[in-house]
Amino acid sequence: MYTILPIRLYLTAMSLFVLAAGVLCADMVVLQNGESLSGTFSRIRKNTLVFRTSLQGQMMTPMSEVRSLSANKPLCITMTDGQVYYGHLAVENKVQQVLPLNENVSITIEVKDIQETLPIPTSPVASDNKETWELSGGPGVQWRSDSHVPAEPTVQLNTTGWDAAWHLDAAAIIERADSDQFPTYLRAQGELFGKSDRSINPFVSAAVERDLYRNLELRQNLALGLYHSVYGTKDTSADILFGFDFEYEREQNEPGNYDLNLQLGLHYYRRFTQRHSLSESLTILPSMTAMEDLRARAETIYTLPLTNKLHLRLELIVGYDNTPLTNDVNRWNATVGAGVHVTF
């Protein structure tokens, strides 16, 4: 018997999730009288703030009446004493700051002393092409529509590395569930992207998954293909992927099967001010050997910094399998997760 979970619930949850992320990351101005306004920062000119809100429209306010200001866009910021900064305007611990584009330590300023701002598309600082790695991980909890319990504790590990020629993203999550069949759920995935001056570059990805609630003992994927960067800046990127996916899948207590899939994908990433970030991806895997076989996976991940080393990670994942391994699971499945991660 299929577990009934209408698709409108998935769509509603995803919409609310993305909407909440957008609200949290909107530009924000706090006036000296304590009033807080969210909207879109336009500019500062001759010590006057131009800010647009959905309710009040465009407003012009002297900087002497502004207590603090957060703006997502990268700016060239000129102070009344002639000092120039390149970065994002942000507020940390109720203190006005500039977050430099070269990711150095934030700079404390007086917001009333901003004379003028100009938008800049990219960082004026030369990019650093040396090899760099970031590692984070921590405990969390997740709810899965296929699970037999309301929620399960998890442990997750994420790593990112890059230099001038490549970029690597990898993540692994394990769920503590039935002790007799540990782990009941496991997923690990890594994606390596080549980088060059060309708009089309190669990529390779590998994934391992185990989900006993869906009767999946093991699934291994290896994909090779090309990706096209539709849009890219220091803080935003959008990519289209196309490739071939080689798959091995084994059902519980059954022999394994091999398959060849097409891989079609969309990736979007946006880093906001105050180190908030939002990433979304859609992967579609139509089988090249069985026309009725089709799998898809959509992920939305939002990270919210708590301290310099800690951040909150929120995830919404929707999956689809046109031919599930057993008839007692739904074609659609959803996962909602949250965890506190530390950056090593």
N, C-alpha and C positions, 0 to 999 in steps of 0.2 A: 504493500500500500504506500503510495507516494505521500511524502510530507508536503502539505499544501502551504505555500507561502507566496502570496500574489506578487507579481512583478511590480505592481504599483508601490509596494512597501519598499522595495529596493530603490526605485527611482526617487521616492520621497526622501528616504534616508540619505541618499547621495546628494540630493539637492540641498537639504538642510545642512549637511556636512560642509559642502562647498560654500554655501551662503554664510555659515558661521565663520569659516576661515576668512572670507572676504571682509566681514565686519571687523574681525579682530585686527586685520592688516590695513584698514582704511587710514587715510591721513587724519590727523587729529590735532585740534587746536584747543588750548585751555586759556580762557581769558582771566584777567586779574580779579574779576568778580566771582570766579569759581565756575562759570559756565563752560561746559565741554561741548565741542561741536565736531562731528565727524563728516568728512566729505573729501574734496579733492583740492590739494594745494596747487595754486597757480604760480605765484611768484611773490617776491618781496622787491619793491622798487621805491627808492627814496624813503627808506625806513617805514614803509607802509605794506601791510600784508594784504594780498588778494587771495581769497579763499572761497570755494564754491561748495555749498551744501544743497542737499536735495529739497529741503524745506524752505530755506531762506534765499536760495539762489546765490549769486555772487555778492560777496561782502568785502569791503575795504576797511581795514582797521589799523590804526597807528601801532607800531611795535611796542610802544610804551604801555599799551593796554593788553599785551599778550604775556601770559605767564609761561607757557611752554608750547612747543610745536613739534609734531612728528610728520615726516614726509617720506614717502616710499621712493620717489625718483632721485637719482644722483644729481647733485647740484654743485655749482661753483658758488661758494658763499663768501661774500665780501663784507668785512666788519667795518664799523665806523672809524676804526683806527688804521684802516688800510690792510689789515691782515686778511689773507685769502686761504680758504680751506676747500678741499674737494671731498665730498662725501654725502652721507644721508643725515638729515636732522632727526634726532631721536631723543627720547626721555628714558633715563634709567635711574631708578630709585628717586624719582621726582626731581632729577637734575637734568638740565638741558645739555645735550651732548651732540657732537659731530662724530659720526662713525666713518673714518677715512676709507676711501675706496681701496687702498692698498692693505686694508685689514689690520692696520696697526692699532695701538691702544686708543680708545675713544678719547676725545678732547672735550673738556668742559668749557662752555661758553655762556655768556649772558644773552638771552634771546633778544632783549631790547636793543642790543648793540649790533644786530644784523642790519646792514645798510642796503644790500641788494643780493639777489640770487639769480643765477642763470642755469638753465637745464643743460646737462651734458649727456651725450648718448653712451659714452664709455669712459673708463678711467683714463686720465691723462698720464698716469704713471705707467712706465713700461712694465709689461707682464713678466711675471717670474716663471721661467720655464724649468726650474729645477724640479726634480722628482719630489712629490709630496704625498703623504699618507695621513688619513684620519681614521681612527677606530673608535667605535662607541658600542655600548651594549648595556643591557640591564633587564630587570624583571618587568613583567606586565601581566595583563589578563586579557582574554579574548572570548567573545561569544561567537559560535559558529552554528548556522542553521541546521547542520547535519548532526551536531553533537547530541548526546543523550543527557547531558547535564547543562544547566544554565550558562556556566562560564568555567573556564579552566585557567590556571596560572601558566605563564609562559616565560621563557628566557630567549632573548633575541640578541644577535650580534650583527653589526653593520660595519663595513669598511669601504672607504673610497680612496682611490689613488689616481694621480695624474702627473703628466709632464707635457712637454710640447708635442709629443707624438702620439699619446694615447690617454684614455680615461677609463678607469675601472670602477664599477659599482657592484658590490656583493652584499648579500644579506642571508642570514639563517635564523630560523625560529623553530623552537621545539616546545611541544605542549605536554604537560604532565597530565596523564589521564589514567587509563587502566594499567595498574602496576604489572599485571600478568602479560600485557602486550605492549610494554613501553618501547618506543614512543608510539602512542596512538596517532599522533600527527607530527609530521616533520616536513619542513620545506627549506631548501637552500638554493640560491640562484646567484649567478655571477654574470655580468655583461662587460665586455671589453670593446671599447670603441676606438678606432683609429682616428687620428686628427691630422689634417693637412690644410693647405690653402684651397683645396678643391671643395666643392659643395657636396659631393658624393664620396663617402668613405666606407671602408669595410667595418664589420662588427662580427663578433662571435659571442655566443651565450651558452651557458650550461645550467641545467637545473635538475634537482633531485627532489622527489615528493613521495610522502607516505601518508595515507589517510584511511585508517581502518574503518572509520564510520561510513565511508563510501566504498568499502571492500577493496581498496587499493593498497596492495602490499608494497609496491615499488613502481615508480615511474621515473625514467631518466630521459632527458632531452639534451640534444646538442644541435645548435642552430648556427648557420653561417649565412651571411648576407651583406647587404649594403644599406646605408642610411643616408638620408638627405636632410641637411639642416635647413629647415624652412625659415627660421628666425633665431638669431642668437646674439646676446650681449653678455656682459659680465654677470648679470643677475637674472636673465631670462633666456630660455631656450625652448625650441619646438622642433621635433624631429619626426620624420616618416621613415619606417623601416620595412624592408622586404628581404626575405631570405627563405632558405630551406631548413626544415627542422627534422632531425632524425630521432626517432622515439622508440624506447623500449618500455613496455608496460606489462606488469604481472599482477593478476588478480590473486586474492587469497586462495591458497590451496589449488592453484591452477598453473599450468605452464605459461611462460612469458610469450609476448607477441611483439613483433617489430612493425614500425609504420614509418611512412615518409609524409610530412606535412609541408604545406606552404606556411610561412610566418609573415603576417601582416601586422604592423604595429604603429602606434602613435605615442610619443613621449612629450610631456610638457613639464617644465620646471620653472618656478619663480621664487626668487629670494627677495623678501621684503626687508624693510628697515627693521632694526632691533633683532636681526638674525632669525626672524620668522621665515619659514619656507613652505611652499606647497608644491607637491609633485603629483602628476596624474599620468597614467599609462593605460593603454588598451592594446591587448594582444589577441589576435584571431588566428586559429590554427585549423584550417580546413584540410582534411586528409586528401592525399593524392592517390590513394589506393582504394578507398571506400567512400563514395560520394556522400553517404549519409552521416559520416563521422565528422563532427565539428566541435571544437572546444574554443572557449573565449574566456578572457580574464581582464577585468577592469580594476585598477587600484587607484585610490586617492590617499595620499599621506600628507599630514600636516604636522610640522614640528614647531613647538613653542618654547623658547629658551626660558629657563627658570633662574639659572645662575650662569656664570661663565663656563662651567663644566657640566651642568645638568640641563636636560631639556625633556619636555613632555612630547611624546610621539603618539599621534592618533591615526588610526588606519580604518579605511572602509574598503572592502574587497568584495566584488561580485563576480561569480564564476558561472559558466554555462557549459554543459556537456550534453550534446544531442543524443548520445548513446551511452548512458551510464552503465557501469559494470553490473549492477543489479537493479531489479524493478522496484525495490523498496526504498530507493533514494530519489530525490527530486532532480530534474535536469538543472534547475537553478540552485545556487547556494550562495550564502552571504557570510561574511566575517566582519565583525566590528571589534577592534582591539585598541588598547591603551597601555602605555608603559612609560616609566621614567628611566631615561638612559643617561649614562655618564660618558663623557668624552675623555679618552685616555691620552 
